[in-house]
Amino acid sequence: VQLQASGGGLVQAGGSLGLSCAASGSTVRAMRWYRQAPGRQRELVATITRLGITTYADSVKGRFTISRDNAKNTVFLQMNYLKPEDTAVYYCNADGLYGTVWRDYWGQGTLVTVSS
């Protein structure tokens, strides 16, 4: 499975930004967004199952929305009311089918910078 993320950039605090990540090569089930700020551990931001069930980190609830297009094997992250502390490299992650087993796959990171 290959995951190709796009959509990062620079935005002012209070603004919005959208990320997308397209999966190719095999079937995927749960898809996730993680982020890693400088000097900090990677943290789970949001998860969406193939059926569309979503979960969020407390720090982004009410501001971020994860969604997916199963026909296109693509996951999205709409980020609103961005704060400087949202600055991080964002990574998409998915459970992908490798033969007959499910494996963990990662996309390349995309940098989100929120200026104050």
Order of alpha helices (4+ residues) and beta strands (2+ residues): beta-beta-beta-beta-beta-beta-beta-beta-beta-beta-beta
